[in-house]
Amino acid sequence: MKSAVVVFPGSNRDRDMLHALELVTGEKPATVWHQDTELPDVDLVVLPGGFSYGDYLRCGAIAGRSPVMSEVAKMAERGRLVLGVCNGFQILTETGLLPGALMRNADLKFVCREVKLQTVNTQTPFSGAFENGQVWRCPVAHHDGNYFADADTLAQLEDGGRVVFRYAEGTNPNGSINDIAGIVNAAGNVLGMMPHPENLVEPIQGGTDGRRFFESLIQALETA
Amino acid sequence: MKARVTVTLKNGVLDPQGKAIEGALGALGFGGVGGVRQGKVFDIELEGADKEKARADLEAMCEKLLANTVIENYAIELS
């Protein structure tokens, strides 16, 4: 699987993502600077976590208008996989590649802990290696992860099976509507999620539950 | 030309920061505060004197960057 990780000023989970991708896929991902106007020909583009542009204006707002993002949008249109984790999810909503918005956490606190996620749709390239309804451990670290969408958008997401991951067993850390932790676009090739599967892929991190997430990507690309 | 753009959360969008400020006002003894919504103000200096062009530019700025129209409304004042 060929992948690329986009680095913005203020990204800080880019190295974690590069490490996890290489560890699980066995292939070294490319890194792309936010001002680049070309992306390598890859199967997967990742927008990593962090605080791009210091979260100025709104989380992900300024990164969402950087030159590389029009290339990311083109990749998405061509059906390539696009993944946004944490700040990457915020950037995807800011650019309109995913609907809704990530608001300040309901209790106003930055949350950095482990939650449980439930995979509620395994029919996506990001979740095929999970059992349907499987609950798994995953770390979160964010201040603005409170997913919001208006009633019509929410109904489209729910009716279309576009909610892929939910916070399980009362672990919703941010007040996110319908316990939403991760969603896909209508075509199913762009996923945004607040939790960090890249931070639970080897025993030294305390567990390997996040590996399945990356294994799903490999599986999807093999069968495609 | 000076412009002021005000960005506010749409009705129905939860504003945890506004709620916290409302609570703090109550704690300071200010009674009768029925609600607080937090927003943003941008003071922008524009070159030229064409107000219609300025307004059109400001609207584009709001749509493209200053406001996230999924959750926010904006208002433009020109002086």
Chai-1 contact restraints between the chains, C-beta under 6 A:
chainA,res_idxA,chainB,res_idxB,connection_type,confidence,min_distance_angstrom,max_distance_angstrom,comment,restraint_id
A,R58,B,N68,contact,1.0,0.0,6.0,A-B,restraint_1
A,A101,B,N68,contact,1.0,0.0,6.0,A-B,restraint_2
A,A101,B,V70,contact,1.0,0.0,6.0,A-B,restraint_3
A,A101,B,I71,contact,1.0,0.0,6.0,A-B,restraint_4
A,R104,B,P16,contact,1.0,0.0,6.0,A-B,restraint_5
A,R104,B,Q17,contact,1.0,0.0,6.0,A-B,restraint_6
A,A106,B,P16,contact,1.0,0.0,6.0,A-B,restraint_7
A,L108,B,P16,contact,1.0,0.0,6.0,A-B,restraint_8
A,L108,B,A20,contact,1.0,0.0,6.0,A-B,restraint_9
